[in-house]
Each structure stands twice: as structure tokens, then as C-alpha cells.
Amino acid sequence: MARTLALLGGSPLHPQPWPDWPVWDAREEEAVLRALRSGHWGRLTGPEAAAFENEFATFQECRYGVATPCGTTALKLALLALGIQAGDEVIVPPYTFVATVGAVIQCNAVPVFVDIHPDSYCLDPARVAQAITPKTRAIIAVHLGGMPADLDTLCGFGLPVIEDASHAHGSVYKGRKVGGIGAMGCFSFQASKNLNCGEGGIVLTNDETLYQKVRAESEWGVGSNGQILGSNFRMTELQAALLRAQLTRLPEQAGRRDANGKILDTLLAQVPGIRPLPRAALGCDVHGYHLYSFRYDEAVWELPRATFIRAMRAEGIPVDPGYTSPLYDWPVFAHKHFGPWDASRVGFAAPEVHRANCPVMERVSRHEGCWIKQSALLAEGDEVALIAEATHKIWNNRDLLADFQS
């Protein structure tokens, strides 16, 4: 006999909390106190930021790193280092956090939204090829949730590729860690990220010239002989010290997330109308799993996604619908309310154009996309398996939810 759904008064499958985030102990306390007691709280006189840049670049198999106050400034610095100017076009996905696109606009450039691939939720290279114009100067490839974009194809268009790896700490694409495959890689260390210090970011590159330009842009033109104005986008010593401690945890945490993601892939693939993203077929050797994403088929379930998610959450499973509003539908983009960055209005298409050109984005954001945040994948394997068990439980009782108002 089927168990009663928690949404309808039954007992939840997972009543206890999932792992807390962030994870910290005396290791982080000692690191922050070390920086505090040194009296050197800024990068110009302290050793922590420079040490972290080297350690994280090495971890991601890159030569150079420039630490920044946040991931958004990392993206902006990468664009400036490429010489992106007013009116230049930069290809971006619409299924991403607003900072990816905001950095483009803050450089007075034009973001060109290109549809995502249904198997990866990252840029669809076939659509990118159609969107390239004589004004296109760069591509920002977002590794959504930690799934690497198709970098082989994207880097083959002859344009600089900036990897937005804010979700992809430790992700491996065809034997190489992300971040150093394109021209530059940008990471975020915001509080929710798999490596975090509350706020922070970094630009990685294997190109010494680009490194010098990023460094100059981040430190008021240092080293440019007055050729670059730049600004102050330096990371503090306290942020860097905390990140150095957190980085010692990342290999074990990344391994656990990757293993648990594989468990979920196997178990969820057995549930009708649920489709995990096929990582192996896309060249993803190691998935960073800032988000575990899967596709939900409303037609198979004969239930709206909102009802399914509410039933899962009642069972104690932390499922979210992901980005439910495409960026091109945000009023700031729809009405081109970009503040002083007027040049970015030139050539920016209306939302209806993007809706017609981004059918996968429309379907994923409004009906199919589901994700689970990274901290849940730090649980034990048998606990993670309850996520799939909950989907089976709801599937077997879905007829009881047909008239449920979500």
C-alpha cells in the first residue's frame, strides 16, 4: 500500500535538516585571526591574497590569478582586459544570474542572449554560431550549476571565451579543470558557493598579457605606465585568509558532491518523467555540483512543476524551480533601464525577440527545470538516495494531487 504523501498529511521521508552551510571550525578561526593579528588587512601589505591567488590558480590548473571583491567584478575585469567597448556585442546565456549580463552592460557593451542546450543548460553552440555578427567581441560561457559548457566548440569560433565558472569550482571538462580553457575564467566566492568567504571572486588565466591587464584594471593601472586607468577591485586579507582555510576542505567536499551526484543520476533516471542531465556525454568528468539539476516533464506527470516541487519539499527534499524568469523579461532589460550605460541600448533586442529565439530557455525556466543546492550533496549517500525515493513516492500517488491547488 502506497505511503501517504506528506503534503496530504503523511510523514515526510526526510524530516531532519540537511547539512549546514558553510562548514567551518577552528581552521577558519585560526586563519582569520592570523590575518587580523598581522595588522596587514589589505592586499598591498599583506601576504594572504597573493598566496590565495597562487593556491587557487594551482588548484584549477591555471598559471595566474587575480583575486577580487566578488564574482561580478571578476567578470567586469575580464571584459575590460579584452578591451570590450561601448557597442561591442557579447554573447551570453539567459539562464544565469543577472551578474553575468550586468557586467557586460557596465562595460557599455551589448549582451546578446543566446539559447541554452537542453542537455546541459549551458550555451548551445549551434545557436551561438547563428548569433555571431561583425560586432561580436566575446562569448561568456556559464558553467551552469557546475556543468561545463561545450568549450571545445565555443572556443573554436575564433572569439575570446570568458568562462563564468561561479558554480564550477573543481569541475573537470574532458580531462582539464575549467577556468583555464577559455581566455579567462571567473569564479565567485559568495556565501552560497562551494568555496566561499561571504563575498569574493577571482579571474584566472594562462595568458600572461591578459593577466597583466586584469591586474592593472584591478589596481588603478599598476604596471601599465599610465596606459590603463583601472579601479580598486582588490580582495582583502581577511577574505583571502578565510578562503585559504576553506580551500583545504574543497577536494573532499567536491569528491563527495560528485559521487552523490552520480548516485542521484542513476536513481532518478528510473523515475518516469524525470531526466538527469547527461554529464558523461557532454565531457563532464567531474561535476562541481553547485546545483544538481534535472528535468521534470509536466506532460508525463500530468502535474504542474509547482505542485511536484511543493510535494517534494513537504517530504523534506529541498527542490527549487531554478531561474523561473528569463533575464530578457526583467523590466530592467525589457525597458532598457540601464542607468548611465546608454551605449548598451544600441542593438539590444526586445524581449519578444528573445522568447522566439530561446525556446529551450522558455521551456526550462517556466516548466521543466528543477535543482537542488550543493549543501544537500554533502550528506551521506543513503540520505541522498531519499531524494529519489521521494520522487517515486510522489509518482505513485500523483493521482491524489490532480486537483491539488499548488
Summary of the structure (lengths in Angstrom):
residues: 406
radius of gyration: 21.8
end to end distance: 25.1
largest distance: 76.8
contacts: 1438
relative contact order: 0.17
helix: 43%
strand: 15%
